[in-house]
Structures are given as C-alpha cells and as structure tokens.
C-alpha cells in the first residue's frame, strides 16, 4: 500500500487536533457563549444607559427643541443601540441644518453637534414674494433674511428644504462671486429679457452688463472706469457695458450721458 504524502499527513493531523480541541472545550463553549451574550445584552438594555441628557451644540438659528423633535430619540433605549446615521439624516432634513453629528458619552449623555447653513441671497418674484437661499441654492425659509437680492421673472414654486435648479440664479450667483473677488459689493441682480444682466451695487450704482458671460473682463473694465471717474471727481450713477468698446456712463451730479469718457477708458484698458 503506498505511503500517504507529507501534505496529506499534515492535513490529517491538523483536522484531528481541532476535533480533539472542540471535544475538550465543547461544554465550556456551550456555557460561555450564551453567558457572554446575556451579559452584553443586559449591559446594552440596562436602564442606566437610557438617554438622560440630550445636548445641542452649534445651533444658533434652529431651536434646540426642533432638533430634538427631528432626532426623535427613544428615551427608553440604550444610547449604544441608537443608529447615528438615521438620526443625522432626520436632523439634516431641517432646511437650516448643513450637517449633524451624534456623540455618546458614558453613561447616558447624547450630544448632537450642528453645523448650520448661512443665508446668502433672497429670490424675489414679480409679486414681491421672497425665498431665502444659501450658497448651495437650498431654500432655507420663506421670506427674506439676506442682504443680496436675485430678482426672478417668475415665481419659484419651492418650499424650504428644496434646491433651486434655475440656470439664471446660478448665472447671477457666479457674477456676484466674480464681482466680490474684485472688491465690489452687489446688492440687487436681475436678468432682464432683451438687456441681460443688471446689477445694482450697495452704493446705488447700476450697471447693465448685458451678456452674463465674460464677467471677469467686464469687472476689470468696470474697476478702471470707476477709478478714473473718482480721480476726476465724478460719481457714476449708471453704466451700460453691453458694448465693452464704448460703454456709456451717467454721472449723478449732471444727470447726463458721457460716452466719450467711457470710450477713452476702454481704449486705455486695451493698451494694457
């Protein structure tokens, strides 16, 4: 009869070892596993771990009571059995909540850390109704609680918590960001049919940009025009920049149009 191969012998010895091991400790395992499971469940369901304190951190706009209600934490369930992802998802449905994180502290304290959204602009419809949105264009609330206004030609049928998927709003916001980077402070923005982007700044200056593309180049020219006008002691009230080569200005003092000055500024910019 041929001898067994070495690998087969080693496999046989290994199998025999585990069989002897299980026979020797079978009773111990049968007793220990249920006892350990019972001990863990007893600790998990021990009333001492039931939530006693729910602390809200970081909420300045959203009332803590609203956050607790949205979390809907079972006060007769161990804090270690709470599902943090489910609770966070519930809380983040609140329009003003950006993120929520759950922290548990022995023996029975739950801390909810809130990062709130910040209002950025108001959407104003033709009837004067307003919605407040944040930087991601999420609707935060009905009414206006911001210092930047986007005027829309139609009523946005949205409710708090929804996201504005409007190309015109996105274009106006991109223009505002470019103007802010240049140190300018826009106040009102609108896209007028047949005329394009119109921006009113915090000092009352109105600028008709026309096409909302190429706003960076328009911004550079606008700063040059305002700087030159200031050096000559003029205060500009209105600028038509639809034709970049020949922008038209109206000064506040004289209430007249001076396209020749603006044309000179444009040529100076070209030489740069």
Rosetta blueprint (number, residue, H / E / L):
1 X L
2 X L
3 X L
4 X L
5 X L
6 X H
7 X H
8 X H
9 X H
10 X H
11 X H
12 X H
13 X H
14 X H
15 X H
16 X H
17 X H
18 X H
19 X H
20 X H
21 X H
22 X H
23 X H
24 X H
25 X H
26 X H
27 X H
28 X H
29 X H
30 X H
31 X H
32 X H
33 X H
34 X H
35 X H
36 X H
37 X H
38 X H
39 X H
40 X H
41 X H
42 X H
43 X H
44 X H
45 X L
46 X L
47 X H
48 X H
49 X H
50 X E
51 X L
52 X L
53 X E
54 X E
55 X E
56 X E
57 X E
58 X L
59 X L
60 X L
61 X L
62 X L
63 X L
64 X H
65 X H
66 X H
67 X H
68 X H
69 X H
70 X H
71 X H
72 X L
73 X L
74 X L
75 X L
76 X L
77 X L
78 X E
79 X H
80 X H
81 X H
82 X L
83 X L
84 X H
85 X H
86 X H
87 X H
88 X H
89 X H
90 X H
91 X H
92 X L
93 X L
94 X L
95 X L
96 X L
97 X E
98 X E
99 X E
100 X E
101 X E
102 X E
103 X E
104 X E
105 X E
106 X L
107 X L
108 X L
109 X E
110 X E
111 X E
112 X E
113 X E
114 X E
115 X E
116 X E
117 X L
118 X L
119 X L
120 X L
121 X E
122 X E
123 X E
124 X E
125 X L
126 X L
127 X L
128 X L
129 X L
130 X E
131 X E
132 X E
133 X E
134 X L
135 X L
136 X L
137 X L
138 X E
139 X E
140 X E
141 X E
142 X E
143 X L
144 X L
145 X L
146 X L
147 X L
148 X L
149 X E
150 X E
151 X E
152 X L
153 X L
154 X L
155 X L
156 X L
157 X L
158 X L
159 X L
160 X L
161 X L
162 X L
163 X E
164 X L
165 X L
166 X L
167 X H
168 X H
169 X H
170 X H
171 X H
172 X H
173 X H
174 X H
175 X H
176 X H
177 X H
178 X H
179 X H
180 X H
181 X H
182 X L
183 X L
184 X L
185 X L
186 X E
187 X E
188 X E
189 X E
190 X E
191 X E
192 X E
193 X L
194 X L
195 X L
196 X E
197 X E
198 X E
199 X E
200 X E
201 X E
202 X L
203 X L
204 X L
205 X L
206 X E
207 X E
208 X E
209 X E
210 X E
211 X L
212 X L
213 X L
214 X L
215 X H
216 X H
217 X H
218 X H
219 X H
220 X H
221 X H
222 X H
223 X H
224 X H
225 X H
226 X H
227 X H
228 X H
229 X H
230 X H
231 X H
232 X L
233 X L
234 X L
235 X L
236 X E
237 X E
238 X E
239 X E
240 X E
241 X L
242 X L
243 X L
244 X H
245 X H
246 X H
247 X L
248 X E
249 X E
250 X E
251 X E
252 X L
253 X L
254 X L
255 X L
256 X L
257 X E
258 X L
259 X H
260 X H
261 X H
262 X H
263 X H
264 X H
265 X H
266 X H
267 X H
268 X H
269 X H
270 X H
271 X H
272 X L
